[in-house]
Amino acid sequence: CWWGRGAIQTTGPNNYGLLQREVFSQVPSLSGIDLCTNPEAICQNDDAKWLGAIFYWANNVQGYGLEAEAATFDESLRKFVESGFNRAASVVAGGGFPSG
C-alpha cells in the first residue's frame, strides 16, 4: 500500500521509487532498505524518515529537480549558511532560502 509515510508524507509508487533510486541507493547505511518492496521501511528508520522529507522538500517545494531552480536553491542555501543564517543575505532572484 502506497499511502503517506515519513516526516513529510511520501506517497505513491513513483515517489517511493524516486526516493529509493536518488537517495537510499546512494547512502550506505540505508542500502538494506528497499522502499519498492517495503514502503513501510521509511517509518522503521529515523534517518530514512527525515531523508525522505528533505528529498521531497528539495525537489517538490524548492524545485531542486529543475536545473534553473536547483542553481538558485544552491546559491541561496550557501548564502544563508555563510551569512550565519541571515535571511536577507540569502535572497537570490527575489526569493530567500527560508521563504522557499
VMD Tcl script that builds the backbone (N, CA, C; Angstrom):
set m [mol new atoms 300]
animate dup $m
set s [atomselect $m all]
$s set {name element resname resid chain x y z} {
  {N N CYS 1 A 0.837 -1.178 0.000}
  {CA C CYS 1 A 0.000 0.000 0.000}
  {C C CYS 1 A 0.891 1.254 0.000}
  {N N TRP 2 A 0.563 2.236 -0.778}
  {CA C TRP 2 A 1.437 3.378 -1.030}
  {C C TRP 2 A 0.938 4.672 -0.383}
  {N N TRP 3 A 0.255 4.581 0.758}
  {CA C TRP 3 A -0.192 5.803 1.419}
  {C C TRP 3 A 0.995 6.540 2.013}
  {N N GLY 4 A 0.727 7.738 2.516}
  {CA C GLY 4 A 1.798 8.596 3.012}
  {C C GLY 4 A 2.472 8.087 4.265}
  {N N ARG 5 A 3.793 8.196 4.246}
  {CA C ARG 5 A 4.606 7.801 5.393}
  {C C ARG 5 A 5.770 8.759 5.505}
  {N N GLY 6 A 6.342 8.868 6.703}
  {CA C GLY 6 A 7.532 9.684 6.915}
  {C C GLY 6 A 7.195 11.047 7.480}
  {N N ALA 7 A 8.238 11.859 7.676}
  {CA C ALA 7 A 8.075 13.179 8.282}
  {C C ALA 7 A 7.233 14.096 7.395}
  {N N ILE 8 A 7.432 14.030 6.094}
  {CA C ILE 8 A 6.525 14.630 5.117}
  {C C ILE 8 A 5.995 13.437 4.355}
  {N N GLN 9 A 4.710 13.330 4.251}
  {CA C GLN 9 A 4.079 12.124 3.750}
  {C C GLN 9 A 4.496 11.738 2.334}
  {N N THR 10 A 5.435 10.792 2.215}
  {CA C THR 10 A 5.809 10.236 0.925}
  {C C THR 10 A 4.661 9.341 0.470}
  {N N THR 11 A 4.159 9.571 -0.736}
  {CA C THR 11 A 3.017 8.810 -1.237}
  {C C THR 11 A 3.276 8.341 -2.668}
  {N N GLY 12 A 2.664 7.242 -3.041}
  {CA C GLY 12 A 2.663 6.757 -4.410}
  {C C GLY 12 A 3.932 6.030 -4.811}
  {N N PRO 13 A 3.790 5.029 -5.675}
  {CA C PRO 13 A 4.938 4.233 -6.093}
  {C C PRO 13 A 6.013 5.056 -6.791}
  {N N ASN 14 A 5.634 6.084 -7.548}
  {CA C ASN 14 A 6.633 6.902 -8.228}
  {C C ASN 14 A 7.522 7.622 -7.219}
  {N N ASN 15 A 6.936 8.215 -6.197}
  {CA C ASN 15 A 7.720 8.942 -5.198}
  {C C ASN 15 A 8.606 8.012 -4.373}
  {N N TYR 16 A 8.090 6.843 -4.022}
  {CA C TYR 16 A 8.914 5.871 -3.302}
  {C C TYR 16 A 10.068 5.406 -4.184}
  {N N GLY 17 A 9.790 5.177 -5.473}
  {CA C GLY 17 A 10.831 4.741 -6.400}
  {C C GLY 17 A 11.913 5.790 -6.592}
  {N N LEU 18 A 11.509 7.062 -6.740}
  {CA C LEU 18 A 12.487 8.140 -6.864}
  {C C LEU 18 A 13.344 8.257 -5.615}
  {N N LEU 19 A 12.711 8.188 -4.465}
  {CA C LEU 19 A 13.441 8.261 -3.204}
  {C C LEU 19 A 14.433 7.107 -3.087}
  {N N GLN 20 A 14.007 5.915 -3.479}
  {CA C GLN 20 A 14.887 4.754 -3.442}
  {C C GLN 20 A 16.092 4.959 -4.368}
  {N N ARG 21 A 15.818 5.364 -5.604}
  {CA C ARG 21 A 16.879 5.489 -6.605}
  {C C ARG 21 A 17.806 6.670 -6.328}
  {N N GLU 22 A 17.240 7.817 -5.985}
  {CA C GLU 22 A 18.031 9.040 -5.861}
  {C C GLU 22 A 18.701 9.208 -4.502}
  {N N VAL 23 A 18.155 8.597 -3.467}
  {CA C VAL 23 A 18.700 8.810 -2.116}
  {C C VAL 23 A 19.157 7.508 -1.474}
  {N N PHE 24 A 18.223 6.602 -1.245}
  {CA C PHE 24 A 18.545 5.413 -0.451}
  {C C PHE 24 A 19.636 4.561 -1.089}
  {N N SER 25 A 19.637 4.443 -2.401}
  {CA C SER 25 A 20.662 3.632 -3.059}
  {C C SER 25 A 22.035 4.291 -3.003}
  {N N GLN 26 A 22.090 5.571 -2.633}
  {CA C GLN 26 A 23.349 6.311 -2.561}
  {C C GLN 26 A 23.907 6.405 -1.141}
  {N N VAL 27 A 23.112 6.026 -0.151}
  {CA C VAL 27 A 23.510 6.147 1.255}
  {C C VAL 27 A 23.815 4.750 1.798}
  {N N PRO 28 A 25.097 4.468 2.073}
  {CA C PRO 28 A 25.469 3.112 2.510}
  {C C PRO 28 A 24.666 2.599 3.711}
  {N N SER 29 A 24.373 3.449 4.668}
  {CA C SER 29 A 23.653 2.985 5.861}
  {C C SER 29 A 22.193 2.620 5.564}
  {N N LEU 30 A 21.680 3.020 4.386}
  {CA C LEU 30 A 20.300 2.697 4.017}
  {C C LEU 30 A 20.237 1.643 2.910}
  {N N SER 31 A 21.370 1.057 2.570}
  {CA C SER 31 A 21.427 0.117 1.453}
  {C C SER 31 A 20.561 -1.119 1.670}
  {N N GLY 32 A 20.261 -1.462 2.897}
  {CA C GLY 32 A 19.423 -2.624 3.175}
  {C C GLY 32 A 17.936 -2.340 3.063}
  {N N ILE 33 A 17.563 -1.097 2.840}
  {CA C ILE 33 A 16.155 -0.730 2.729}
  {C C ILE 33 A 15.750 -0.742 1.263}
  {N N ASP 34 A 14.626 -1.372 0.975}
  {CA C ASP 34 A 14.063 -1.358 -0.371}
  {C C ASP 34 A 12.620 -0.875 -0.273}
  {N N LEU 35 A 12.438 0.410 -0.537}
  {CA C LEU 35 A 11.108 1.007 -0.423}
  {C C LEU 35 A 10.135 0.469 -1.462}
  {N N CYS 36 A 10.656 -0.020 -2.569}
  {CA C CYS 36 A 9.779 -0.517 -3.623}
  {C C CYS 36 A 9.075 -1.809 -3.218}
  {N N THR 37 A 9.728 -2.611 -2.396}
  {CA C THR 37 A 9.100 -3.845 -1.921}
  {C C THR 37 A 8.550 -3.702 -0.508}
  {N N ASN 38 A 9.044 -2.708 0.235}
  {CA C ASN 38 A 8.597 -2.497 1.614}
  {C C ASN 38 A 8.520 -1.007 1.921}
  {N N PRO 39 A 7.478 -0.319 1.450}
  {CA C PRO 39 A 7.375 1.116 1.698}
  {C C PRO 39 A 7.296 1.465 3.189}
  {N N GLU 40 A 6.862 0.532 4.004}
  {CA C GLU 40 A 6.777 0.767 5.452}
  {C C GLU 40 A 8.152 0.989 6.073}
  {N N ALA 41 A 9.210 0.572 5.378}
  {CA C ALA 41 A 10.573 0.713 5.898}
  {C C ALA 41 A 10.940 2.161 6.167}
  {N N ILE 42 A 10.297 3.103 5.471}
  {CA C ILE 42 A 10.599 4.512 5.707}
  {C C ILE 42 A 10.251 4.912 7.143}
  {N N CYS 43 A 9.300 4.248 7.738}
  {CA C CYS 43 A 8.896 4.552 9.116}
  {C C CYS 43 A 9.669 3.746 10.149}
  {N N GLN 44 A 10.471 2.814 9.708}
  {CA C GLN 44 A 11.202 1.948 10.623}
  {C C GLN 44 A 12.627 2.415 10.848}
  {N N ASN 45 A 12.990 3.553 10.269}
  {CA C ASN 45 A 14.343 4.079 10.380}
  {C C ASN 45 A 14.248 5.601 10.420}
  {N N ASP 46 A 14.720 6.212 11.505}
  {CA C ASP 46 A 14.601 7.664 11.649}
  {C C ASP 46 A 15.326 8.430 10.547}
  {N N ASP 47 A 16.500 7.954 10.136}
  {CA C ASP 47 A 17.224 8.628 9.054}
  {C C ASP 47 A 16.414 8.575 7.767}
  {N N ALA 48 A 15.813 7.444 7.493}
  {CA C ALA 48 A 15.012 7.285 6.282}
  {C C ALA 48 A 13.828 8.241 6.292}
  {N N LYS 49 A 13.189 8.343 7.433}
  {CA C LYS 49 A 12.024 9.210 7.572}
  {C C LYS 49 A 12.381 10.661 7.234}
  {N N TRP 50 A 13.499 11.127 7.768}
  {CA C TRP 50 A 13.885 12.523 7.568}
  {C C TRP 50 A 14.519 12.759 6.206}
  {N N LEU 51 A 15.269 11.803 5.687}
  {CA C LEU 51 A 15.820 11.964 4.339}
  {C C LEU 51 A 14.703 12.001 3.305}
  {N N GLY 52 A 13.660 11.241 3.529}
  {CA C GLY 52 A 12.504 11.292 2.639}
  {C C GLY 52 A 11.866 12.665 2.643}
  {N N ALA 53 A 11.759 13.262 3.820}
  {CA C ALA 53 A 11.175 14.604 3.932}
  {C C ALA 53 A 12.049 15.647 3.247}
  {N N ILE 54 A 13.359 15.568 3.476}
  {CA C ILE 54 A 14.284 16.527 2.863}
  {C C ILE 54 A 14.279 16.372 1.344}
  {N N PHE 55 A 14.270 15.140 0.861}
  {CA C PHE 55 A 14.237 14.899 -0.582}
  {C C PHE 55 A 12.967 15.495 -1.198}
  {N N TYR 56 A 11.829 15.263 -0.569}
  {CA C TYR 56 A 10.573 15.811 -1.077}
  {C C TYR 56 A 10.616 17.339 -1.070}
  {N N TRP 57 A 11.060 17.909 0.020}
  {CA C TRP 57 A 11.100 19.360 0.157}
  {C C TRP 57 A 12.017 19.974 -0.903}
  {N N ALA 58 A 13.194 19.408 -1.083}
  {CA C ALA 58 A 14.148 19.953 -2.052}
  {C C ALA 58 A 13.627 19.839 -3.479}
  {N N ASN 59 A 12.980 18.726 -3.811}
  {CA C ASN 59 A 12.533 18.511 -5.187}
  {C C ASN 59 A 11.180 19.119 -5.502}
  {N N ASN 60 A 10.252 19.039 -4.582}
  {CA C ASN 60 A 8.887 19.463 -4.882}
  {C C ASN 60 A 8.533 20.839 -4.343}
  {N N VAL 61 A 9.125 21.220 -3.246}
  {CA C VAL 61 A 8.844 22.545 -2.693}
  {C C VAL 61 A 9.834 23.558 -3.256}
  {N N GLN 62 A 11.106 23.206 -3.242}
  {CA C GLN 62 A 12.138 24.117 -3.732}
  {C C GLN 62 A 12.380 23.985 -5.231}
  {N N GLY 63 A 11.877 22.948 -5.872}
  {CA C GLY 63 A 12.087 22.762 -7.297}
  {C C GLY 63 A 13.481 22.321 -7.670}
  {N N TYR 64 A 14.168 21.641 -6.763}
  {CA C TYR 64 A 15.555 21.246 -6.987}
  {C C TYR 64 A 15.723 20.324 -8.190}
  {N N GLY 65 A 14.681 19.651 -8.594}
  {CA C GLY 65 A 14.764 18.764 -9.747}
  {C C GLY 65 A 14.888 19.504 -11.068}
  {N N LEU 66 A 14.611 20.798 -11.084}
  {CA C LEU 66 A 14.724 21.616 -12.288}
  {C C LEU 66 A 16.039 22.382 -12.241}
  {N N GLU 67 A 16.791 22.359 -13.318}
  {CA C GLU 67 A 18.153 22.901 -13.326}
  {C C GLU 67 A 18.234 24.358 -12.856}
  {N N ALA 68 A 17.393 25.233 -13.385}
  {CA C ALA 68 A 17.455 26.652 -13.010}
  {C C ALA 68 A 17.133 26.847 -11.533}
  {N N GLU 69 A 16.107 26.142 -11.058}
  {CA C GLU 69 A 15.726 26.257 -9.653}
  {C C GLU 69 A 16.787 25.653 -8.743}
  {N N ALA 70 A 17.421 24.592 -9.205}
  {CA C ALA 70 A 18.477 23.960 -8.414}
  {C C ALA 70 A 19.634 24.921 -8.209}
  {N N ALA 71 A 20.028 25.637 -9.247}
  {CA C ALA 71 A 21.136 26.588 -9.140}
  {C C ALA 71 A 20.779 27.708 -8.170}
  {N N THR 72 A 19.559 28.220 -8.264}
  {CA C THR 72 A 19.108 29.289 -7.365}
  {C C THR 72 A 19.045 28.780 -5.932}
  {N N PHE 73 A 18.513 27.572 -5.742}
  {CA C PHE 73 A 18.413 26.978 -4.413}
  {C C PHE 73 A 19.801 26.819 -3.794}
  {N N ASP 74 A 20.748 26.257 -4.559}
  {CA C ASP 74 A 22.109 26.058 -4.049}
  {C C ASP 74 A 22.745 27.383 -3.632}
  {N N GLU 75 A 22.614 28.396 -4.472}
  {CA C GLU 75 A 23.203 29.702 -4.167}
  {C C GLU 75 A 22.547 30.323 -2.937}
  {N N SER 76 A 21.227 30.236 -2.860}
  {CA C SER 76 A 20.506 30.793 -1.726}
  {C C SER 76 A 20.878 30.087 -0.421}
  {N N LEU 77 A 20.935 28.763 -0.457}
  {CA C LEU 77 A 21.319 27.993 0.728}
  {C C LEU 77 A 22.739 28.340 1.162}
  {N N ARG 78 A 23.659 28.403 0.199}
  {CA C ARG 78 A 25.056 28.735 0.506}
  {C C ARG 78 A 25.130 30.111 1.172}
  {N N LYS 79 A 24.453 31.099 0.617}
  {CA C LYS 79 A 24.476 32.451 1.184}
  {C C LYS 79 A 23.849 32.471 2.584}
  {N N PHE 80 A 22.787 31.720 2.760}
  {CA C PHE 80 A 22.109 31.657 4.050}
  {C C PHE 80 A 23.045 31.115 5.127}
  {N N VAL 81 A 23.751 30.037 4.822}
  {CA C VAL 81 A 24.663 29.413 5.782}
  {C C VAL 81 A 25.894 30.283 6.010}
  {N N GLU 82 A 26.505 30.766 4.922}
  {CA C GLU 82 A 27.724 31.570 5.042}
  {C C GLU 82 A 27.488 32.887 5.775}
  {N N SER 83 A 26.272 33.401 5.738}
  {CA C SER 83 A 25.972 34.665 6.410}
  {C C SER 83 A 25.606 34.473 7.876}
  {N N GLY 84 A 25.694 33.261 8.361}
  {CA C GLY 84 A 25.294 32.997 9.740}
  {C C GLY 84 A 23.790 32.926 9.882}
  {N N PHE 85 A 23.108 32.432 8.835}
  {CA C PHE 85 A 21.658 32.238 8.802}
  {C C PHE 85 A 20.895 33.558 8.756}
  {N N ASN 86 A 21.444 34.494 8.007}
  {CA C ASN 86 A 20.800 35.786 7.794}
  {C C ASN 86 A 19.837 35.657 6.619}
  {N N ARG 87 A 18.561 35.828 6.891}
  {CA C ARG 87 A 17.547 35.660 5.845}
  {C C ARG 87 A 17.748 36.627 4.687}
  {N N ALA 88 A 18.046 37.865 4.985}
  {CA C ALA 88 A 18.204 38.873 3.933}
  {C C ALA 88 A 19.372 38.528 3.001}
  {N N ALA 89 A 20.425 37.941 3.542}
  {CA C ALA 89 A 21.604 37.603 2.736}
  {C C ALA 89 A 21.330 36.455 1.768}
  {N N SER 90 A 20.290 35.681 2.014}
  {CA C SER 90 A 20.026 34.504 1.192}
  {C C SER 90 A 19.159 34.793 -0.032}
  {N N VAL 91 A 18.748 36.026 -0.205}
  {CA C VAL 91 A 17.858 36.359 -1.322}
  {C C VAL 91 A 18.596 36.234 -2.652}
  {N N VAL 92 A 18.027 35.417 -3.533}
  {CA C VAL 92 A 18.535 35.207 -4.890}
  {C C VAL 92 A 17.322 35.208 -5.814}
  {N N ALA 93 A 17.360 36.017 -6.833}
  {CA C ALA 93 A 16.255 36.085 -7.808}
  {C C ALA 93 A 14.922 36.360 -7.128}
  {N N GLY 94 A 14.937 37.177 -6.095}
  {CA C GLY 94 A 13.720 37.591 -5.436}
  {C C GLY 94 A 13.233 36.709 -4.298}
  {N N GLY 95 A 13.863 35.550 -4.095}
  {CA C GLY 95 A 13.423 34.643 -3.027}
  {C C GLY 95 A 14.596 34.258 -2.143}
  {N N GLY 96 A 14.313 34.148 -0.848}
  {CA C GLY 96 A 15.338 33.731 0.098}
  {C C GLY 96 A 15.161 32.282 0.490}
  {N N PHE 97 A 16.209 31.715 1.017}
  {CA C PHE 97 A 16.185 30.302 1.397}
  {C C PHE 97 A 15.059 29.971 2.382}
  {N N PRO 98 A 14.897 30.689 3.490}
  {CA C PRO 98 A 13.859 30.302 4.449}
  {C C PRO 98 A 12.438 30.420 3.914}
  {N N SER 99 A 12.216 31.319 2.965}
  {CA C SER 99 A 10.876 31.533 2.463}
  {C C SER 99 A 10.519 30.608 1.314}
  {N N GLY 100 A 11.517 29.882 0.796}
  {CA C GLY 100 A 11.259 28.974 -0.309}
  {C C GLY 100 A 11.312 29.687 -1.615}
}
mol reanalyze $m
mol bondsrecalc $m
mol representation Tube
mol addrep $m
